[in-house]
Amino acid sequence: MKTALSLITLLAFVSCQTQGKDPKKPEMEKMSRPSDDSAEKDFDPKSLVGMPLEKAQKACDERKLPHRVVEIDGQPQIVTRDFRPERLNFTVNEGKVTAVTMG
């Protein structure tokens, strides 16, 4: 009985492991940025600050970067809590992007 209980505990522990992935390091290699265009390599998400929201969203769409608005005029928006390192999060005030974070 003790052996069976120990085996079940061990199997439960092993099944919860991350299978060789470092939980502190998100999978950055899955970012969908083209590598052949030098302008894309130099793209800085912070360059979207100050743009009208629609223009910033269009720039992200052109680069196939996932994005969302997390705050509008001081009001937090409903968003998921999942971490996606390639996703851009916009804070918007008076129709303009005032901050950009990733995740």
C-alpha positions as CSV (number, residue, x, y, z in Angstrom):
1,M,0.0,0.0,0.0
2,K,2.8,2.4,0.9
3,T,4.6,1.6,-2.4
4,A,1.4,2.3,-4.4
5,L,0.9,5.6,-2.6
6,S,4.5,6.6,-3.2
7,L,4.3,5.7,-6.8
8,I,1.1,7.8,-7.3
9,T,2.8,10.8,-5.6
10,L,5.9,10.5,-7.7
11,L,3.8,10.3,-10.9
12,A,1.8,13.3,-9.9
13,F,4.9,15.3,-9.3
14,V,6.6,14.2,-12.6
15,S,3.5,15.1,-14.6
16,C,3.6,18.7,-13.2
17,Q,7.1,19.4,-14.4
18,T,7.8,21.8,-17.3
19,Q,9.5,19.2,-19.5
20,G,12.8,21.0,-19.9
21,K,11.5,24.5,-20.3
22,D,12.8,27.3,-18.2
23,P,9.7,28.9,-16.6
24,K,11.5,32.2,-16.2
25,K,12.3,32.3,-20.0
26,P,9.2,32.6,-22.2
27,E,9.4,31.1,-25.7
28,M,10.8,34.2,-27.5
29,E,11.7,32.2,-30.6
30,K,8.0,32.1,-31.5
31,M,7.9,35.8,-32.2
32,S,6.5,36.4,-35.7
33,R,8.8,39.1,-37.0
34,P,10.2,38.8,-40.5
35,S,14.0,38.6,-40.5
36,D,14.7,39.5,-44.1
37,D,13.7,43.2,-43.9
38,S,16.1,45.5,-42.0
39,A,13.4,47.9,-41.1
40,E,11.6,45.1,-39.3
41,K,14.7,44.2,-37.3
42,D,15.0,47.7,-36.0
43,F,11.3,48.1,-35.1
44,D,10.9,49.5,-31.6
45,P,7.5,49.1,-30.0
46,K,8.1,52.2,-28.0
47,S,8.0,54.1,-31.3
48,L,4.2,53.7,-31.3
49,V,3.9,56.0,-28.2
50,G,2.3,59.2,-29.3
51,M,0.5,57.7,-32.3
52,P,-3.3,57.7,-32.7
53,L,-4.5,54.3,-31.6
54,E,-5.8,53.3,-35.1
55,K,-2.4,54.1,-36.6
56,A,-0.5,52.1,-34.0
57,Q,-2.9,49.1,-34.5
58,K,-2.4,49.3,-38.3
59,A,1.4,49.3,-37.8
60,C,1.1,46.2,-35.7
61,D,-1.2,44.5,-38.2
62,E,1.3,45.2,-41.0
63,R,4.0,43.5,-38.9
64,K,1.7,40.7,-37.8
65,L,2.3,41.6,-34.2
66,P,-0.5,40.6,-31.7
67,H,-1.7,43.6,-29.8
68,R,-4.5,44.8,-27.4
69,V,-5.6,47.8,-25.5
70,V,-5.3,47.4,-21.8
71,E,-6.3,50.8,-20.6
72,I,-8.4,53.7,-22.1
73,D,-8.4,57.1,-20.4
74,G,-7.4,55.6,-17.0
75,Q,-10.1,52.8,-17.3
76,P,-8.6,49.3,-17.2
77,Q,-10.0,47.1,-20.0
78,I,-11.1,43.5,-19.6
79,V,-8.1,41.3,-20.7
80,T,-6.8,37.8,-20.1
81,R,-3.9,37.3,-17.7
82,D,-1.9,35.0,-20.0
83,F,1.6,36.0,-20.8
84,R,2.5,36.2,-24.4
85,P,5.9,37.8,-24.9
86,E,5.3,38.9,-28.5
87,R,2.0,40.7,-27.7
88,L,2.0,44.5,-27.4
89,N,-0.2,46.1,-24.7
90,F,-1.4,49.7,-25.4
91,T,-2.4,52.3,-22.8
92,V,-4.5,55.0,-24.5
93,N,-5.3,58.5,-23.4
94,E,-7.5,60.8,-25.5
95,G,-7.1,58.5,-28.5
96,K,-3.3,58.4,-28.5
97,V,-1.0,55.6,-27.3
98,T,0.7,56.8,-24.2
99,A,2.5,53.5,-23.2
100,V,3.4,50.2,-24.7
101,T,4.4,47.1,-22.8
102,M,5.0,43.6,-24.0
103,G,3.4,40.4,-22.7
